Amino acid sequence: MDKILITGVAGFIGSNLAEHLLKNEKYLVYGLDNFSCSTISNLYPLLKNPRFTLLEQNVSNEINQTFDVIFHFAGNGDFKLYKDNKYDYILELIENTKSIINLAMQSGSKLIIPLIIENSNENYNDFQKLYCANNLIKELYCELIENNKLNAKLVYLDYVYGKNMQKNDLRFINNAILNAFENKPITHEYDECFYFTYIDDVVQNLEKIMNNYIESTCIELVNNSLYLKSDIIRLILNYAKSDSKIDFLTDKEFQPTFKPAKKNYEIDLSCNTSVLEGILQTVKHYKLIYFS
């Protein structure tokens, strides 16, 4: 059996990936989380599975295990820390990653690290700074991988959404769904375009990357279709049968800074779930968990 470690397992992407991998009986999944910015409720469907082991600890603590594959999701989405102190944000990411790189070296593991590039707030200038910070982090990761001759991949993820998103998630989809069910106005500073990628496509493609050789160090898992924020909100209002009103405070409209590259990888990493279907499933999840 392949022995797989997922750090940040109780988070949105980590919990969905663990659930997906456990459908295959050839995988043993170890999930690591300190629950500082996640909830154990995302793991309830997994805790009774004999092929799942929960390690409740910090990434920096010693892990006396060896693994075939490590997915490193811990500490990659704490945008509040970035807003409070961008230097601490970058340093924490690098320190956590160094610990995991050392573990990967000791285990001879294949290492997969996501690069989250989505906008998590309504301040365009803050997002530009965050984007620049993530570019710096990417360069540092590449240097760590090259210097340590690791079998590692960096995976770009842009605006991933779906099941297990938390109620306190800062992104606009969550805000729109919550306000829609409560028939509250949905207010944003401006309209803009996003590449929306549904979580099922992401976890399926992460498994493909885990099991297949891809020459590129940096891999993009992004749906190439652009959608306006206002159109997504209208879909949410329709699915939630809501009377909420949409109000954009300015007439500005921003295009995304990141544009997916058109690359032909050695395997098919297409994102096939339509945004219409993905939004519907996400609204259903919120209704079931928070409004049933």
N, C-alpha and C positions, 0 to 999 in steps of 0.2 A: 504493500500500500504506500502511496505517496503521502508524506507527512508535511502538512502545510501550516505555516504560521500567518495569522492575519493580525497585525497590530491595529489598535483603534477599532476593534471588531464590533463594538456596540454602536458605532456611528452609523450614519445613513448608508454609505457605500459598503463599509466593512460588514455590516449585518446582512445586507442583501447578498454579498459575495459568499459569505459563510453558508447562508441558506441554500444558495445555488449549488455550491460545491458538494454539500452533504447529500444532494440527490444522487450523487455518484458514489457507489459503495467502495470504490477503490481509493477514496481519499479519507485520511484522518486529518481533522481540522482542529488546530489549537488557536484560540482567540485570546488576545492580550488587550486589556483595557484597564485604566485606573478610574474611569467614570467621572473624570473631572469636567467633561463637556459632552457627556452622552448619558444614555439611560439603559439600565439592564432590561427594561421591558422589550427592547428590540431583539433580545436574545431568548425570550421566553419560549418561542417555538423550537429552539435548538438545544436547550439545556437538558432535555431528556434523551437526546440522541447519544448513544454510546460511542459514536465516533467524533464527538465534539468535547473538547476540554477547555475550560475557561481558566486563564491565568490572570488574576486580578492584581496587577502591579504596574509600576511605571516602566516605560521603555528602557530607561537608563539602568534599572535593576538587573542583576545578573540572571540570565536564563540558562539553566543547566539542561539544555535539550539541543538536539541537532535536527535540522529540517531540510527537506528537499527543495522547498520553495518558501519564500517570505514575501508577503504583500505588506508594504509599510504605509498604513493609512494614519497612524497616530500623529497628532500634532500638525496635520496639514490643512486644517480648516479653522483655526482659532483666529478669526478676523478681528475679534474684539481686542485681543492682545496686540495685533498689528496697529489698530487704531490708537491704543494707549501708548505703545512704544514700539515703533517699527524695528528698532535694533534688537530689542529683546525677542521680538517675533522671529527674526531671521536667525539669531543665535540659538534659540530653542529648537527650531527646525533642524539646524545643522548638527547640534549636539545630539538630538534624538537619532538623527540619521547616522551619525558616526557610530553610535552604539549598535544599531542594526547592521551596519556595514561590517563591524567587527564580528558580529554573530554570523553573518553570511560567510565571511572569510573562514571562520572556524568550522562551519558546517559544510562548506562547499556548496552553499545554497544558490539557487537562482533567485535574484532579488528584483522585485517590481515595485517602483515608487511612482505614485501619481503626482502630477503637477496640476493643482486646482487653479484655474485662471478666471473663474467667473466673478462678476461684480456682485458683492454682497450688501451693498448699501446704495443710497440715493445720491451720493456725492461724487460727481464725475471726476473731480480733481483727486479725491482719495483713491478712486479706482485706478487712475493713471499711475499714482505712486505705488499702489499695490502691484500693478502689472509690472512696473520696473523692478520692484523688489523680487517678484517671482522669476523674472529673467535672471537676476543675480543669483538667486537660489539654484536655478537650472544650471548655470555655469559652474557653481560650486559643486553641485551633485556630479556633473560630468567629470570634473577634475578628480573628485573622490573615486569615482568608478574607474577612470583611466589609470590613476596612480596605483590603485589596489588591484588592477586587472580583474575586475569583477564581472561575473556573468549577470549583468543588471540591465534593466530597461526603465526608461522614464516615460510615463504615459500621460499625455495631455487629456484633461477632462474639462469640458466647458458646459456649464449649466445643466448638470445632471439632476433629474427630478424623478419622483415616483414613491413607491411604498417605503414606509419607515422614516419619512421626513418628520422632524420633530416640530412640535407646536411653537417652540421658541426659535426656530430657524429664522435667520434675518432676511432671507431672500424674498423677493416680491411675490412669487407664486404662493408661498405659505401665507403671507399677509393677505393676498387677494382671496384665497380660499376661506380663511377664517372670517374675514369681513363679509364675504358673500353669504356664508351661512348665518351670520348675525345681522344681515341686511344693513351693514354700516357702509358709509362712503369709502371708496378706494381712491386715495390721493397719492400722487407721485409728482416728483419735480418735473420730469420730462418723459417723453416717449423715446424708446430706443429699440434696436434690433438685437436678437440673441440667436445663438445656435442651441436649440433644445435637444438634449439627448436623454432618452428614457433609460432608467436603471437596468432593465432586463437586457438591453443591448450591451450596456457597459459590462455587466458581470459575465455574460456569455463570451464577449471578446477578450476579457481578462483571462478567462480559462483557455482560450485559444492561444494567447500570447504565452501563457504558462507552459503549454504542451507543444509548441511549435517553434522552430527556429526563425527569427526575424533578424536580418542583418542590422537594421537601424537601431541606434541606441534610444532615440526619441521617437515615440509612436503617438499618433493622434487618434483618439476615440471620440469623434465629434460628428454629430449629424450635420451635414453640409447645407441644410435648408434653413434660411433666415426667416424669423418671424418677429413681427412687431409686438412689443409688450402689450399694447392696447388690444391687439387681436387675441392674445392669450387670455387676457382678463375677460374679454367678452365670451370666450369659450367657457371659462370658469363660471361666469354668471349664468350662462345658459344651462350648464350641467347641474349647477346648484339650485336652479330655479329661483334666483335671487333678484331682488329689486334694488340692489346697491347701485349707486351712481359712480361713474369714473370721472376723476378730476385731475388733469395734468396742469401744474402750476405755471409752466412756460410752454411756448410753442416749439422749443428746441427738439430736435430729433437726432440722436447719435447713432452712428454705425459702430460696430464692434471694433476694438483695436486689434484683436486677434482674428486672423483669417485662416481657416484650415488649409493646409497644403494638399494638393492633389497628388497623392503618392500611391504607387502600386506596391503594396507589401506582398510578401511571399504567400500570405494567406488572406482570405476574405475577412475584412474587419468592418463590413458595412453595418450601419445602424438602420434597422428596417422598421422599427415601430413608428407609426405615424404620430405626429404631435397631437392630433385630435384624439387618438386612442390613448396616448400616454396621459394627457390631461384628464380624460374621463376616468381612467383607473386611479389617478392620484386623488381626484375629488371623491371618488367612492371610498378610498382608503381613509381620508380625513373624516368623512361622514360616519364610517363604521367605528373608528377609534374615538373620535371626539364629540360627535353629535348624534349618536344613536340612542 
